Amino acid sequence: MGTAIREIIQYRSLLRNLVARDVKIRYRRSALGVAWTMLNPLLMMMVFTLVFAHFLRFSIAHFPIYFLCGFLLWNFFAQATSWSTACFVGYAPLLRKIYLPKAVLVLATVLSGLINLALSLVPLALLMLVEGHSFSIHLMFLPVALLLAAAFALGVSLLLAPLCVLFADIAQIYQVVLVAWMYLTPIFYPLEIVPPEYRVLVTANPMTHFVETFRAPIYSGTLPDTGTLLAAATAAATALVVGWVTFQHYSDRVAYHI
């Protein structure tokens, strides 16, 4: 791992260019460009607010803010890990010609996802102003919450990137898993309404702890409780270790399958 970190530092200019390229290419043919990064969560917020706050009568104060806090973090994780399933195939012509540390390609997908998330925080801040929601001093904790979520996303991405090249069906299966995973995460419902017999599934879901760690400083104006923070840190560290070990084991075979 030390060698890989030194290579990433050595290739930092490449990493910077890959992140910039990812951001530009994703919106190159769009009339609104990067603005879609901010419009997309707002449109989703409007739909879910209509369905859950009005049709299903969810009694959550400031539901749009509650929803956006969870959805923005979930969207970052889903996008970053989904992009990683195709990152080696996308860079196949380059990988066949020259040597590149493959971990840089995976890291670039996560960092470009973080940039999208940072841009998406702008409409959330505007919505908080419109709703009269207070800005707490505990917002200073957000970089820690983002770092933990990014570490978890990187671990899952390191796990998926080589496996999706060797076993193409995994990418399709993962998209189905993401849908079920999203509904097991308290993005648009509070944990308290989950029946006790099913609550263990939601609390065992690592994304629950990342969402709550991210949401607490924004929505509640408090720091996340110690148990939630420890669960998020443990999940992030475990994902990084498992992802890195898997990546090291399978990444050398990628060149023969792209």
LINBEL-V120274 format. One line per field, one symbol per residue. ss: DSSP state (2 for helix, 1 for strand, 0 for the rest). psi: psi as a letter, one per 20 degrees, with the letter a starting at -180 (. if undefined). A space follows every 50 residues. Layout:
ss->???
psi->???
This chain:
ss->02222222220222222222222222000000002222222222222222 22222000000022222222222222222222220022220222222000 02222222222222222222222222222220000022222222222222 22222222222222220022222222222222200000002220022222 22200222222222222222000002222222222222222222222222 22222200
psi->hgggghhgghkhhggghgghgggghhjhjphicihhhhhghgghggghgg ghhggilpmpplghggghgghggghggggghghhijhhhhjghghhgrpp ohhhgghhhghhhhgggghiighggghhggikpqoqhiiiighgghgghh gghgghghghghhhghnhhhgghhhghhghhgiipmgjqqhhipqhiihh hghiohhghgghhhhghggikrqqqhggghggggggggggggggggghhi hiighij.
